[in-house]
Amino acid sequence: MKIALFGGSFDPVHKGHLAIAEEACRCCRFDRFFFVPAALSPFKHLGTVSADFRLKMLEDALKGVPDLPVEIDRSEIDRGGLSFSIDTIRSVRNRFPEASVTWIAGDDILPDLPRWKEADELSRVSDFLVFRRTEGKIPVFPNGFRIRFLEIAPVPYSSSEIRRQIAAGIPPTAISGLLPVTAAFIEKEGLYR
């Protein structure tokens, strides 16, 4: 069994996240594909939205793509505290002991990957599928990790830019990177203002 874990804050989830999931499922033929929303990232500031709101947006977004064989793994949020990939991978491997695990993330993780918690074990128990976040120079792959690129054009959306636009007064429904259901929820709840 091949399992994909797409970790991130998803604060908010946007069209780029779904495009990455779709292309990863198409090219790698994963048996299970999990979005793994972080409780607290050790490397990234999460926005001001609660885990419950981020989960609700992610659930609504995934209902809108019934053809995509994806689901949500709540383990990091349920565990609380800092979210470490190695803990999540162990949890998944306990549930699916025969599975191979692939962690999916943007190429901006590559410089920090050797500093992730228990990086040596992480390099043994998981493959990495990285997507380009920006045009330009290809980042250096850290030694000892099994990494390959997901061949997809750089995603032109980022959650941080979406939050910035909303905070600047742009209506969520006018932001092209947002999914309609996510934009409606953000508007209704007054998030990111």
N, CA and C atoms as an extended XYZ file, in Angstrom:
579
Properties=species:S:1:pos:R:3:atomname:S:1:resname:S:1:resid:I:1 pbc="F F F"
N         0.851       -1.187        0.000 N   MET     1
C         0.000        0.000        0.000 CA  MET     1
C         0.893        1.245        0.000 C   MET     1
N         0.521        2.213       -0.829 N   LYS     2
C         1.263        3.482       -0.911 CA  LYS     2
C         0.407        4.590       -0.293 C   LYS     2
N         0.961        5.250        0.724 N   ILE     3
C         0.231        6.305        1.423 CA  ILE     3
C         0.953        7.629        1.255 C   ILE     3
N         0.196        8.669        0.928 N   ALA     4
C         0.724       10.029        0.838 CA  ALA     4
C         0.223       10.839        2.021 C   ALA     4
N         1.115       11.625        2.607 N   LEU     5
C         0.770       12.544        3.683 CA  LEU     5
C         1.139       13.944        3.230 C   LEU     5
N         0.143       14.800        3.079 N   PHE     6
C         0.353       16.178        2.638 CA  PHE     6
C         0.175       17.062        3.865 C   PHE     6
N         1.297       17.421        4.482 N   GLY     7
C         1.247       18.221        5.692 CA  GLY     7
C         1.224       19.708        5.396 C   GLY     7
N         0.627       20.461        6.302 N   GLY     8
C         0.598       21.913        6.149 CA  GLY     8
C        -0.366       22.552        7.120 C   GLY     8
N        -0.369       23.874        7.112 N   SER     9
C        -1.300       24.583        7.993 CA  SER     9
C        -2.693       24.663        7.366 C   SER     9
N        -2.755       24.740        6.026 N   PHE    10
C        -4.033       24.881        5.308 CA  PHE    10
C        -4.840       26.017        5.941 C   PHE    10
N        -4.189       27.168        5.999 N   ASP    11
C        -4.717       28.318        6.739 CA  ASP    11
C        -4.773       29.563        5.862 C   ASP    11
N        -5.680       29.598        4.865 N   PRO    12
C        -6.727       28.632        4.523 CA  PRO    12
C        -6.288       27.681        3.410 C   PRO    12
N        -7.060       26.613        3.229 N   VAL    13
C        -6.881       25.734        2.085 CA  VAL    13
C        -7.248       26.530        0.830 C   VAL    13
N        -6.538       26.258       -0.274 N   HIS    14
C        -6.812       26.995       -1.517 CA  HIS    14
C        -6.687       26.065       -2.729 C   HIS    14
N        -6.940       26.629       -3.899 N   LYS    15
C        -6.940       25.839       -5.134 CA  LYS    15
C        -5.609       25.146       -5.389 C   LYS    15
N        -4.517       25.782       -5.014 N   GLY    16
C        -3.201       25.189       -5.218 CA  GLY    16
C        -3.027       23.884       -4.463 C   GLY    16
N        -3.547       23.822       -3.225 N   HIS    17
C        -3.456       22.581       -2.450 CA  HIS    17
C        -4.143       21.431       -3.186 C   HIS    17
N        -5.317       21.701       -3.741 N   LEU    18
C        -6.056       20.652       -4.439 CA  LEU    18
C        -5.373       20.267       -5.751 C   LEU    18
N        -4.761       21.230       -6.428 N   ALA    19
C        -4.035       20.924       -7.668 CA  ALA    19
C        -2.848       20.010       -7.377 C   ALA    19
N        -2.166       20.267       -6.273 N   ILE    20
C        -1.031       19.425       -5.880 CA  ILE    20
C        -1.516       18.013       -5.564 C   ILE    20
N        -2.584       17.905       -4.796 N   ALA    21
C        -3.126       16.588       -4.451 CA  ALA    21
C        -3.544       15.828       -5.707 C   ALA    21
N        -4.206       16.514       -6.616 N   GLU    22
C        -4.672       15.870       -7.845 CA  GLU    22
C        -3.504       15.345       -8.665 C   GLU    22
N        -2.465       16.168       -8.834 N   GLU    23
C        -1.319       15.744       -9.641 CA  GLU    23
C        -0.537       14.628       -8.951 C   GLU    23
N        -0.395       14.704       -7.623 N   ALA    24
C         0.312       13.643       -6.895 CA  ALA    24
C        -0.434       12.319       -7.019 C   ALA    24
N        -1.750       12.349       -6.912 N   CYS    25
C        -2.549       11.127       -7.051 CA  CYS    25
C        -2.440       10.572       -8.472 C   CYS    25
N        -2.431       11.468       -9.454 N   ARG    26
C        -2.360       11.038      -10.846 CA  ARG    26
C        -1.015       10.386      -11.155 C   ARG    26
N         0.069       11.030      -10.743 N   CYS    27
C         1.381       10.541      -11.158 CA  CYS    27
C         1.894        9.398      -10.293 C   CYS    27
N         1.502        9.343       -9.031 N   CYS    28
C         2.084        8.352       -8.118 CA  CYS    28
C         1.136        7.226       -7.752 C   CYS    28
N        -0.127        7.372       -8.096 N   ARG    29
C        -1.122        6.323       -7.844 CA  ARG    29
C        -1.112        5.834       -6.391 C   ARG    29
N        -1.263        6.786       -5.490 N   PHE    30
C        -1.329        6.441       -4.071 CA  PHE    30
C        -2.623        5.686       -3.772 C   PHE    30
N        -2.540        4.739       -2.848 N   ASP    31
C        -3.736        4.017       -2.409 CA  ASP    31
C        -4.553        4.847       -1.424 C   ASP    31
N        -3.864        5.622       -0.597 N   ARG    32
C        -4.524        6.531        0.357 CA  ARG    32
C        -3.767        7.857        0.294 C   ARG    32
N        -4.516        8.952        0.332 N   PHE    33
C        -3.915       10.293        0.307 CA  PHE    33
C        -4.539       11.089        1.441 C   PHE    33
N        -3.698       11.476        2.409 N   PHE    34
C        -4.185       12.205        3.577 CA  PHE    34
C        -3.672       13.649        3.586 C   PHE    34
N        -4.583       14.597        3.749 N   PHE    35
C        -4.205       15.951        4.139 CA  PHE    35
C        -3.980       15.907        5.646 C   PHE    35
N        -2.860       16.467        6.110 N   VAL    36
C        -2.519       16.434        7.535 CA  VAL    36
C        -2.363       17.865        8.047 C   VAL    36
N        -3.452       18.479        8.526 N   PRO    37
C        -3.331       19.839        9.045 CA  PRO    37
C        -2.543       19.850       10.360 C   PRO    37
N        -1.594       20.767       10.445 N   ALA    38
C        -0.742       20.887       11.635 CA  ALA    38
C        -1.508       21.530       12.783 C   ALA    38
N        -1.161       21.123       13.990 N   ALA    39
C        -1.663       21.833       15.172 CA  ALA    39
C        -0.837       23.108       15.319 C   ALA    39
N         0.456       22.954       15.560 N   LEU    40
C         1.404       24.069       15.629 CA  LEU    40
C         2.663       23.655       14.898 C   LEU    40
N         3.039       24.390       13.881 N   SER    41
C         4.236       24.065       13.122 CA  SER    41
C         5.480       24.591       13.839 C   SER    41
N         6.534       23.769       13.945 N   PRO    42
C         7.762       24.263       14.564 CA  PRO    42
C         8.523       25.237       13.671 C   PRO    42
N         8.175       25.305       12.367 N   PHE    43
C         8.919       26.146       11.429 CA  PHE    43
C         8.118       27.305       10.861 C   PHE    43
N         6.816       27.311       11.057 N   LYS    44
C         5.984       28.298       10.375 CA  LYS    44
C         4.960       28.860       11.342 C   LYS    44
N         4.748       30.153       11.258 N   HIS    45
C         3.701       30.773       12.067 CA  HIS    45
C         2.352       30.444       11.454 C   HIS    45
N         1.469       29.879       12.248 N   LEU    46
C         0.108       29.667       11.766 CA  LEU    46
C        -0.666       30.964       11.935 C   LEU    46
N        -1.666       31.144       11.111 N   GLY    47
C        -2.476       32.356       11.195 CA  GLY    47
C        -3.281       32.399       12.477 C   GLY    47
N        -4.271       33.216       12.485 N   THR    48
C        -5.043       33.439       13.704 CA  THR    48
C        -6.269       32.551       13.798 C   THR    48
N        -6.437       31.633       12.873 N   VAL    49
C        -7.647       30.823       12.808 CA  VAL    49
C        -7.447       29.525       13.588 C   VAL    49
N        -8.464       29.130       14.331 N   SER    50
C        -8.393       27.922       15.150 CA  SER    50
C        -8.302       26.671       14.283 C   SER    50
N        -7.846       25.596       14.909 N   ALA    51
C        -7.784       24.302       14.232 CA  ALA    51
C        -9.169       23.871       13.757 C   ALA    51
N       -10.203       24.139       14.557 N   ASP    52
C       -11.566       23.759       14.159 CA  ASP    52
C       -11.983       24.451       12.867 C   ASP    52
N       -11.664       25.738       12.749 N   PHE    53
C       -12.011       26.460       11.519 CA  PHE    53
C       -11.209       25.926       10.336 C   PHE    53
N        -9.919       25.656       10.535 N   ARG    54
C        -9.101       25.128        9.435 CA  ARG    54
C        -9.598       23.759        8.994 C   ARG    54
N        -9.986       22.931        9.953 N   LEU    55
C       -10.543       21.618        9.613 CA  LEU    55
C       -11.851       21.748        8.848 C   LEU    55
N       -12.720       22.645        9.277 N   LYS    56
C       -14.003       22.860        8.604 CA  LYS    56
C       -13.781       23.289        7.153 C   LYS    56
N       -12.852       24.226        6.931 N   MET    57
C       -12.574       24.673        5.561 CA  MET    57
C       -12.037       23.522        4.720 C   MET    57
N       -11.149       22.719        5.297 N   LEU    58
C       -10.575       21.596        4.571 CA  LEU    58
C       -11.642       20.546        4.254 C   LEU    58
N       -12.485       20.230        5.224 N   GLU    59
C       -13.575       19.270        4.983 CA  GLU    59
C       -14.490       19.749        3.866 C   GLU    59
N       -14.894       21.027        3.910 N   ASP    60
C       -15.775       21.580        2.876 CA  ASP    60
C       -15.105       21.550        1.503 C   ASP    60
N       -13.810       21.899        1.476 N   ALA    61
C       -13.083       21.916        0.197 CA  ALA    61
C       -13.018       20.519       -0.406 C   ALA    61
N       -12.785       19.507        0.421 N   LEU    62
C       -12.645       18.146       -0.103 CA  LEU    62
C       -13.980       17.550       -0.547 C   LEU    62
N       -15.084       18.029        0.031 N   LYS    63
C       -16.406       17.583       -0.437 CA  LYS    63
C       -16.635       18.038       -1.872 C   LYS    63
N       -15.993       19.126       -2.256 N   GLY    64
C       -16.165       19.675       -3.592 CA  GLY    64
C       -15.383       18.952       -4.669 C   GLY    64
N       -14.587       17.951       -4.296 N   VAL    65
C       -13.802       17.205       -5.279 CA  VAL    65
C       -13.986       15.701       -5.066 C   VAL    65
N       -15.197       15.206       -5.327 N   PRO    66
C       -15.477       13.796       -5.047 CA  PRO    66
C       -14.638       12.828       -5.880 C   PRO    66
N       -14.093       13.291       -7.016 N   ASP    67
C       -13.272       12.410       -7.858 CA  ASP    67
C       -11.884       12.185       -7.265 C   ASP    67
N       -11.481       13.040       -6.349 N   LEU    68
C       -10.142       12.963       -5.771 CA  LEU    68
C       -10.179       12.048       -4.541 C   LEU    68
N        -9.380       10.978       -4.535 N   PRO    69
C        -9.430       10.019       -3.417 CA  PRO    69
C        -8.619       10.511       -2.216 C   PRO    69
N        -9.109       11.575       -1.579 N   VAL    70
C        -8.365       12.177       -0.477 CA  VAL    70
C        -9.206       12.166        0.793 C   VAL    70
N        -8.503       12.216        1.920 N   GLU    71
C        -9.156       12.268        3.220 CA  GLU    71
C        -8.286       13.083        4.170 C   GLU    71
N        -8.793       13.324        5.354 N   ILE    72
C        -8.084       14.135        6.346 CA  ILE    72
C        -7.594       13.250        7.470 C   ILE    72
N        -6.339       13.439        7.844 N   ASP    73
C        -5.777       12.781        9.027 CA  ASP    73
C        -5.682       13.856       10.108 C   ASP    73
N        -6.439       13.685       11.177 N   ARG    74
C        -6.513       14.682       12.261 CA  ARG    74
C        -5.461       14.462       13.341 C   ARG    74
N        -4.540       13.535       13.153 N   SER    75
C        -3.663       13.123       14.251 CA  SER    75
C        -2.865       14.276       14.853 C   SER    75
N        -2.354       15.202       14.035 N   GLU    76
C        -1.554       16.305       14.591 CA  GLU    76
C        -2.427       17.244       15.414 C   GLU    76
N        -3.603       17.542       14.930 N   ILE    77
C        -4.503       18.422       15.678 CA  ILE    77
C        -4.982       17.737       16.953 C   ILE    77
N        -5.319       16.457       16.854 N   ASP    78
C        -5.776       15.736       18.042 CA  ASP    78
C        -4.674       15.602       19.089 C   ASP    78
N        -3.420       15.448       18.642 N   ARG    79
C        -2.284       15.359       19.568 CA  ARG    79
C        -2.026       16.695       20.242 C   ARG    79
N        -2.239       17.781       19.495 N   GLY    80
C        -1.983       19.127       20.016 CA  GLY    80
C        -0.490       19.405       20.126 C   GLY    80
N        -0.160       20.609       20.543 N   GLY    81
C         1.246       20.996       20.677 CA  GLY    81
C         1.926       21.107       19.330 C   GLY    81
N         3.263       21.105       19.358 N   LEU    82
C         4.022       21.192       18.118 CA  LEU    82
C         3.799       19.952       17.273 C   LEU    82
N         3.675       20.152       15.965 N   SER    83
C         3.455       19.049       15.028 CA  SER    83
C         4.785       18.657       14.406 C   SER    83
N         5.156       17.401       14.598 N   PHE    84
C         6.387       16.886       14.011 CA  PHE    84
C         6.039       15.756       13.050 C   PHE    84
N         6.597       15.830       11.849 N   SER    85
C         6.294       14.849       10.809 CA  SER    85
C         6.600       13.428       11.258 C   SER    85
N         7.711       13.230       11.974 N   ILE    86
C         8.091       11.881       12.385 CA  ILE    86
C         7.010       11.255       13.264 C   ILE    86
N         6.387       12.040       14.134 N   ASP    87
C         5.316       11.507       14.988 CA  ASP    87
C         4.110       11.082       14.159 C   ASP    87
N         3.787       11.882       13.156 N   THR    88
C         2.651       11.569       12.290 CA  THR    88
C         2.940       10.329       11.452 C   THR    88
N         4.141       10.246       10.931 N   ILE    89
C         4.508        9.076       10.122 CA  ILE    89
C         4.483        7.809       10.977 C   ILE    89
N         4.976        7.894       12.205 N   ARG    90
C         4.906        6.723       13.101 CA  ARG    90
C         3.453        6.303       13.336 C   ARG    90
N         2.596        7.282       13.560 N   SER    91
C         1.182        6.993       13.783 CA  SER    91
C         0.575        6.269       12.578 C   SER    91
N         0.884        6.761       11.382 N   VAL    92
C         0.360        6.140       10.162 CA  VAL    92
C         0.945        4.747        9.982 C   VAL    92
N         2.232        4.595       10.235 N   ARG    93
C         2.864        3.274       10.072 CA  ARG    93
C         2.345        2.279       11.106 C   ARG    93
N         1.927        2.744       12.280 N   ASN    94
C         1.309        1.848       13.259 CA  ASN    94
C        -0.041        1.339       12.754 C   ASN    94
N        -0.787        2.224       12.078 N   ARG    95
C        -2.097        1.827       11.546 CA  ARG    95
C        -1.981        0.994       10.281 C   ARG    95
N        -0.930        1.272        9.483 N   PHE    96
C        -0.735        0.590        8.199 CA  PHE    96
C         0.711        0.080        8.138 C   PHE    96
N         1.032       -0.985        8.875 N   PRO    97
C         2.432       -1.407        9.018 CA  PRO    97
C         3.106       -1.818        7.714 C   PRO    97
N         2.349       -2.246        6.732 N   GLU    98
C         2.951       -2.696        5.474 CA  GLU    98
C         3.084       -1.561        4.452 C   GLU    98
N         2.618       -0.372        4.789 N   ALA    99
C         2.563        0.723        3.813 CA  ALA    99
C         3.916        1.404        3.638 C   ALA    99
N         4.120        1.908        2.435 N   SER   100
C         5.216        2.851        2.209 CA  SER   100
C         4.603        4.249        2.337 C   SER   100
N         5.367        5.162        2.935 N   VAL   101
C         4.851        6.498        3.232 CA  VAL   101
C         5.653        7.538        2.454 C   VAL   101
N         4.932        8.471        1.859 N   THR   102
C         5.547        9.603        1.160 CA  THR   102
C         5.005       10.883        1.762 C   THR   102
N         5.923       11.773        2.191 N   TRP   103
C         5.551       13.077        2.737 CA  TRP   103
C         5.594       14.081        1.590 C   TRP   103
N         4.526       14.860        1.436 N   ILE   104
C         4.435       15.839        0.355 CA  ILE   104
C         4.535       17.237        0.948 C   ILE   104
N         5.396       18.066        0.357 N   ALA   105
C         5.590       19.434        0.853 CA  ALA   105
C         6.231       20.280       -0.238 C   ALA   105
N         6.237       21.574        0.003 N   GLY   106
C         6.890       22.499       -0.918 CA  GLY   106
C         8.397       22.400       -0.836 C   GLY   106
N         9.084       22.805       -1.923 N   ASP   107
C        10.541       22.707       -1.952 CA  ASP   107
C        11.228       23.642       -0.964 C   ASP   107
N        10.464       24.543       -0.355 N   ASP   108
C        11.059       25.423        0.653 CA  ASP   108
C        11.430       24.670        1.933 C   ASP   108
N        10.992       23.406        2.083 N   ILE   109
C        11.379       22.622        3.265 CA  ILE   109
C        12.797       22.082        3.149 C   ILE   109
N        13.335       21.985        1.926 N   LEU   110
C        14.581       21.252        1.713 CA  LEU   110
C        15.758       21.760        2.548 C   LEU   110
N        15.988       23.070        2.663 N   PRO   111
C        17.128       23.501        3.480 CA  PRO   111
C        17.004       23.099        4.954 C   PRO   111
N        15.771       23.053        5.471 N   ASP   112
C        15.563       22.734        6.887 CA  ASP   112
C        15.396       21.251        7.169 C   ASP   112
N        15.200       20.434        6.157 N   LEU   113
C        14.874       19.027        6.356 CA  LEU   113
C        15.870       18.298        7.274 C   LEU   113
N        17.182       18.513        7.146 N   PRO   114
C        18.106       17.830        8.057 CA  PRO   114
C        17.947       18.255        9.522 C   PRO   114
N        17.248       19.368        9.783 N   ARG   115
C        17.043       19.828       11.158 CA  ARG   115
C        15.678       19.418       11.717 C   ARG   115
N        14.883       18.713       10.922 N   TRP   116
C        13.591       18.247       11.416 CA  TRP   116
C        13.821       17.246       12.530 C   TRP   116
N        12.865       17.121       13.399 N   LYS   117
C        12.956       16.192       14.527 CA  LYS   117
C        13.277       14.777       14.020 C   LYS   117
N        14.297       14.173       14.614 N   GLU   118
C        14.720       12.810       14.297 CA  GLU   118
C        14.893       12.611       12.796 C   GLU   118
N        15.648       13.529       12.198 N   ALA   119
C        15.824       13.542       10.743 CA  ALA   119
C        16.409       12.233       10.219 C   ALA   119
N        17.315       11.600       10.970 N   ASP   120
C        17.903       10.338       10.488 CA  ASP   120
C        16.834        9.266       10.316 C   ASP   120
N        15.977        9.124       11.326 N   GLU   121
C        14.909        8.134       11.210 CA  GLU   121
C        13.918        8.547       10.126 C   GLU   121
N        13.618        9.829       10.063 N   LEU   122
C        12.694       10.335        9.054 CA  LEU   122
C        13.163        9.954        7.652 C   LEU   122
N        14.451       10.057        7.412 N   SER   123
C        14.996        9.732        6.090 CA  SER   123
C        14.858        8.244        5.774 C   SER   123
N        14.763        7.398        6.799 N   ARG   124
C        14.629        5.952        6.583 CA  ARG   124
C        13.178        5.511        6.403 C   ARG   124
N        12.240        6.204        7.041 N   VAL   125
C        10.856        5.708        7.072 CA  VAL   125
C         9.921        6.405        6.090 C   VAL   125
N        10.415        7.424        5.394 N   SER   126
C         9.538        8.145        4.467 CA  SER   126
C        10.294        8.617        3.243 C   SER   126
N         9.597        8.574        2.112 N   ASP   127
C        10.061        9.256        0.908 CA  ASP   127
C         9.502       10.672        0.961 C   ASP   127
N        10.029       11.554        0.118 N   PHE   128
C         9.541       12.932        0.042 CA  PHE   128
C         9.238       13.269       -1.411 C   PHE   128
N         8.072       13.836       -1.608 N   LEU   129
C         7.658       14.328       -2.911 CA  LEU   129
C         7.478       15.831       -2.746 C   LEU   129
N         8.331       16.612       -3.414 N   VAL   130
C         8.288       18.063       -3.228 CA  VAL   130
C         7.826       18.747       -4.503 C   VAL   130
N         7.095       19.834       -4.311 N   PHE   131
C         6.619       20.627       -5.426 CA  PHE   131
C         7.277       21.989       -5.375 C   PHE   131
N         7.393       22.609       -6.549 N   ARG   132
C         8.016       23.929       -6.647 CA  ARG   132
C         7.073       24.979       -6.098 C   ARG   132
N         7.602       25.818       -5.237 N   ARG   133
C         6.808       26.938       -4.724 CA  ARG   133
C         7.106       28.210       -5.504 C   ARG   133
N         8.278       28.273       -6.094 N   THR   134
C         8.653       29.475       -6.853 CA  THR   134
C         9.431       29.066       -8.101 C   THR   134
N         9.482       29.965       -9.062 N   GLU   135
C        10.330       29.778      -10.244 CA  GLU   135
C        11.772       30.015       -9.834 C   GLU   135
N        12.680       29.585      -10.678 N   GLY   136
C        14.082       29.914      -10.436 CA  GLY   136
C        14.913       28.713      -10.067 C   GLY   136
N        15.943       28.988       -9.286 N   LYS   137
C        16.956       27.993       -8.944 CA  LYS   137
C        16.351       26.793       -8.213 C   LYS   137
N        16.761       25.617       -8.635 N   ILE   138
C        16.315       24.394       -7.972 CA  ILE   138
C        17.094       24.259       -6.666 C   ILE   138
N        16.402       24.055       -5.550 N   PRO   139
C        17.096       23.946       -4.275 CA  PRO   139
C        17.964       22.690       -4.202 C   PRO   139
N        18.957       22.739       -3.355 N   VAL   140
C        19.848       21.603       -3.149 CA  VAL   140
C        19.117       20.552       -2.314 C   VAL   140
N        19.209       19.297       -2.749 N   PHE   141
C        18.607       18.203       -1.990 CA  PHE   141
C        19.547       17.828       -0.849 C   PHE   141
N        19.033       17.716        0.361 N   PRO   142
C        19.889       17.279        1.463 CA  PRO   142
C        20.269       15.806        1.303 C   PRO   142
N        21.479       15.471        1.719 N   ASN   143
C        21.961       14.087        1.620 CA  ASN   143
C        21.156       13.157        2.518 C   ASN   143
N        20.994       11.925        2.063 N   GLY   144
C        20.390       10.891        2.888 CA  GLY   144
C        18.883       10.775        2.792 C   GLY   144
N        18.226       11.690        2.113 N   PHE   145
C        16.769       11.650        1.981 CA  PHE   145
C        16.386       11.189        0.576 C   PHE   145
N        15.335       10.412        0.503 N   ARG   146
C        14.807        9.966       -0.796 CA  ARG   146
C        13.775       11.010       -1.244 C   ARG   146
N        14.187       11.855       -2.189 N   ILE   147
C        13.372       13.006       -2.597 CA  ILE   147
C        13.208       12.989       -4.107 C   ILE   147
N        11.999       13.303       -4.539 N   ARG   148
C        11.791       13.548       -5.964 CA  ARG   148
C        10.822       14.708       -6.124 C   ARG   148
N        10.893       15.329       -7.288 N   PHE   149
C        10.026       16.465       -7.575 CA  PHE   149
C         8.708       16.005       -8.171 C   PHE   149
N         7.649       16.673       -7.779 N   LEU   150
C         6.351       16.523       -8.418 CA  LEU   150
C         6.358       17.484       -9.602 C   LEU   150
N         6.200       16.956      -10.781 N   GLU   151
C         6.247       17.786      -11.985 CA  GLU   151
C         4.929       18.551      -12.125 C   GLU   151
N         4.906       19.729      -11.563 N   ILE   152
C         3.730       20.586      -11.625 CA  ILE   152
C         4.247       22.020      -11.658 C   ILE   152
N         3.555       22.873      -12.397 N   ALA   153
C         3.957       24.279      -12.441 CA  ALA   153
C         3.910       24.858      -11.031 C   ALA   153
N         4.796       25.817      -10.722 N   PRO   154
C         4.738       26.425       -9.388 CA  PRO   154
C         3.331       26.919       -9.070 C   PRO   154
N         2.900       26.656       -7.860 N   VAL   155
C         1.559       27.042       -7.424 CA  VAL   155
C         1.534       28.556       -7.207 C   VAL   155
N         0.650       29.275       -7.913 N   PRO   156
C         0.663       30.736       -7.816 CA  PRO   156
C        -0.076       31.286       -6.597 C   PRO   156
N        -0.521       30.422       -5.700 N   TYR   157
C        -1.271       30.866       -4.528 CA  TYR   157
C        -0.504       30.491       -3.263 C   TYR   157
N        -0.665       31.291       -2.238 N   SER   158
C        -0.135       30.922       -0.927 CA  SER   158
C        -1.139       31.368        0.123 C   SER   158
N        -1.224       30.583        1.181 N   SER   159
C        -2.154       30.922        2.262 CA  SER   159
C        -1.797       32.255        2.890 C   SER   159
N        -0.481       32.505        3.046 N   SER   160
C        -0.077       33.765        3.683 CA  SER   160
C        -0.477       34.970        2.833 C   SER   160
N        -0.371       34.864        1.513 N   GLU   161
C        -0.780       35.965        0.634 CA  GLU   161
C        -2.295       36.149        0.667 C   GLU   161
N        -3.031       35.042        0.723 N   ILE   162
C        -4.495       35.129        0.820 CA  ILE   162
C        -4.880       35.821        2.122 C   ILE   162
N        -4.247       35.449        3.241 N   ARG   163
C        -4.543       36.102        4.529 CA  ARG   163
C        -4.220       37.598        4.457 C   ARG   163
N        -3.093       37.945        3.809 N   ARG   164
C        -2.697       39.351        3.685 CA  ARG   164
C        -3.732       40.145        2.895 C   ARG   164
N        -4.220       39.571        1.805 N   GLN   165
C        -5.208       40.259        0.975 CA  GLN   165
C        -6.507       40.489        1.741 C   GLN   165
N        -6.951       39.479        2.484 N   ILE   166
C        -8.188       39.632        3.256 CA  ILE   166
C        -8.003       40.688        4.339 C   ILE   166
N        -6.841       40.652        5.013 N   ALA   167
C        -6.565       41.647        6.058 CA  ALA   167
C        -6.530       43.059        5.473 C   ALA   167
N        -6.157       43.174        4.189 N   ALA   168
C        -6.104       44.477        3.521 CA  ALA   168
C        -7.483       44.935        3.038 C   ALA   168
N        -8.506       44.095        3.257 N   GLY   169
C        -9.862       44.508        2.907 CA  GLY   169
C       -10.415       43.931        1.627 C   GLY   169
N        -9.660       43.079        0.946 N   ILE   170
C       -10.182       42.458       -0.272 CA  ILE   170
C       -11.188       41.377        0.136 C   ILE   170
N       -12.388       41.397       -0.435 N   PRO   171
C       -13.380       40.376       -0.071 CA  PRO   171
C       -12.880       38.982       -0.456 C   PRO   171
N       -13.066       37.996        0.404 N   PRO   172
C       -12.608       36.644        0.086 CA  PRO   172
C       -13.130       36.133       -1.256 C   PRO   172
N       -14.356       36.490       -1.614 N   THR   173
C       -14.927       36.018       -2.878 CA  THR   173
C       -14.225       36.622       -4.093 C   THR   173
N       -13.407       37.652       -3.906 N   ALA   174
C       -12.690       38.285       -5.013 CA  ALA   174
C       -11.255       37.767       -5.157 C   ALA   174
N       -10.853       36.829       -4.312 N   ILE   175
C        -9.475       36.311       -4.344 CA  ILE   175
C        -9.452       35.035       -5.174 C   ILE   175
N        -8.693       35.067       -6.279 N   SER   176
C        -8.759       33.974       -7.262 CA  SER   176
C        -8.254       32.642       -6.721 C   SER   176
N        -7.346       32.634       -5.787 N   GLY   177
C        -6.796       31.377       -5.289 CA  GLY   177
C        -7.701       30.628       -4.336 C   GLY   177
N        -8.712       31.296       -3.834 N   LEU   178
C        -9.603       30.639       -2.882 CA  LEU   178
C       -10.645       29.788       -3.587 C   LEU   178
N       -11.014       28.709       -2.948 N   LEU   179
C       -12.131       27.900       -3.428 CA  LEU   179
C       -13.422       28.608       -3.039 C   LEU   179
N       -14.457       28.533       -3.874 N   PRO   180
C       -15.699       29.246       -3.551 CA  PRO   180
C       -16.259       28.904       -2.168 C   PRO   180
N       -16.236       27.615       -1.798 N   VAL   181
C       -16.794       27.224       -0.502 CA  VAL   181
C       -15.956       27.789        0.650 C   VAL   181
N       -14.649       27.841        0.452 N   THR   182
C       -13.757       28.403        1.471 CA  THR   182
C       -13.972       29.906        1.600 C   THR   182
N       -14.083       30.585        0.445 N   ALA   183
C       -14.308       32.032        0.458 CA  ALA   183
C       -15.606       32.365        1.184 C   ALA   183
N       -16.649       31.591        0.920 N   ALA   184
C       -17.949       31.842        1.563 CA  ALA   184
C       -17.849       31.642        3.077 C   ALA   184
N       -17.131       30.617        3.515 N   PHE   185
C       -16.979       30.349        4.943 CA  PHE   185
C       -16.170       31.467        5.617 C   PHE   185
N       -15.087       31.889        4.977 N   ILE   186
C       -14.260       32.970        5.522 CA  ILE   186
C       -15.082       34.243        5.663 C   ILE   186
N       -15.877       34.541        4.637 N   GLU   187
C       -16.727       35.731        4.661 CA  GLU   187
C       -17.745       35.633        5.794 C   GLU   187
N       -18.412       34.497        5.899 N   LYS   188
C       -19.449       34.305        6.910 CA  LYS   188
C       -18.892       34.434        8.329 C   LYS   188
N       -17.701       33.868        8.552 N   GLU   189
C       -17.116       33.862        9.908 CA  GLU   189
C       -16.243       35.093       10.174 C   GLU   189
N       -16.016       35.915        9.160 N   GLY   190
C       -15.181       37.111        9.342 CA  GLY   190
C       -13.729       36.799        9.662 C   GLY   190
N       -13.187       35.751        9.046 N   LEU   191
C       -11.814       35.310        9.347 CA  LEU   191
C       -10.779       36.191        8.660 C   LEU   191
N        -9.606       36.262        9.243 N   TYR   192
C        -8.399       36.915        8.708 CA  TYR   192
C        -8.513       38.430        8.584 C   TYR   192
N        -9.492       39.042        9.209 N   ARG   193
C        -9.621       40.509        9.098 CA  ARG   193
C        -8.696       41.192       10.101 C   ARG   193
